[in-house]
Amino acid sequence: MSESKLKNLSLEFSVDIIELVKHLKSVKESVISNQIGRSGTSIGANIHEAQYAQGKKDFISKLEIALKEASETGYWLELLHRTKYIDDQSFKALSSKCTSLRAMLIASCRTSKGNMK
């Protein structure tokens, strides 16, 4: 998996999350918007930070944190969809990107762990 592809998708996803947070704040939703804003943008931040890891274990740790944040973001997206804060089309698009990020992070973690042996 190309690290630049992962970095690019995570940055694109962060932009989407920021746009979503702006929308949520405009309709006076602040509890979930704060949560998804933190977890959704943290994915890319941890992927970026992994590039400057102090070793393979630190690199894997950063990617695993990004994976946890992606999982949390998926939860918030589903909650926003079920509570009608986002429509089907928005949910499907954001959820698809989030799922792609999770799959890429899982593959990257497995590859990195395999390279340590």
QUITA-V16614 format. One record per residue. SS is DSSP state (2 for helix, 1 for strand, 0 for the rest). BURIAL is b if it has 16 or more other ideal C-beta (glycine too) atoms within 10 Angstrom, else e. D_FIRST is the distance of its C-alpha to the first C-alpha in Angstrom with 1 decimal. Layout:
BEGIN
SS & BURIAL & D_FIRST
SS & BURIAL & D_FIRST
END
This chain:
BEGIN
0 & e & 0.0
0 & e & 3.7
2 & e & 6.3
2 & e & 8.7
2 & e & 7.6
2 & b & 7.7
2 & e & 10.9
2 & e & 12.3
2 & b & 12.2
2 & b & 13.6
2 & b & 16.3
2 & e & 17.2
2 & b & 17.5
2 & b & 19.7
2 & e & 21.9
2 & b & 22.3
2 & b & 23.3
2 & e & 25.8
2 & e & 27.3
2 & b & 27.7
2 & b & 29.4
2 & e & 31.7
2 & e & 32.7
2 & b & 33.2
2 & e & 35.4
2 & e & 37.4
0 & e & 38.3
0 & e & 39.3
0 & b & 36.6
0 & e & 35.8
2 & e & 34.9
2 & b & 31.6
2 & b & 30.7
2 & e & 30.8
2 & b & 28.7
2 & b & 25.9
2 & b & 26.1
2 & b & 25.4
2 & b & 22.7
2 & b & 20.9
2 & b & 20.8
2 & b & 20.2
2 & b & 16.6
2 & b & 15.7
2 & b & 18.3
2 & b & 16.8
2 & b & 13.3
2 & e & 15.2
2 & b & 17.5
2 & b & 14.8
0 & e & 14.4
0 & e & 18.0
0 & e & 18.1
0 & e & 21.0
0 & e & 19.1
2 & e & 16.5
2 & e & 18.4
2 & e & 18.7
2 & b & 15.0
2 & b & 14.4
2 & b & 17.4
2 & b & 16.4
2 & b & 13.1
2 & b & 15.5
2 & b & 18.0
2 & b & 15.6
2 & b & 15.0
2 & b & 18.8
2 & b & 19.5
2 & b & 17.3
2 & e & 19.4
2 & b & 22.5
2 & b & 21.8
2 & b & 21.5
2 & e & 24.9
2 & b & 26.5
2 & b & 25.3
2 & e & 26.9
2 & e & 30.0
2 & b & 30.4
2 & b & 30.2
2 & e & 32.7
0 & e & 35.0
0 & e & 34.9
0 & b & 33.6
0 & b & 30.8
0 & e & 31.3
2 & e & 29.4
2 & e & 27.6
2 & b & 26.4
2 & b & 25.4
2 & e & 23.4
2 & e & 21.5
2 & b & 20.8
2 & b & 20.1
2 & e & 17.6
2 & b & 15.6
2 & b & 16.1
2 & e & 15.0
2 & b & 11.7
2 & b & 11.2
2 & b & 12.4
2 & e & 10.2
2 & b & 6.9
2 & b & 9.0
2 & e & 10.3
2 & e & 7.3
2 & b & 6.7
2 & b & 10.4
2 & e & 10.9
2 & e & 8.9
2 & b & 10.8
2 & e & 13.9
2 & e & 13.8
2 & e & 13.7
2 & e & 16.8
0 & e & 18.9
END
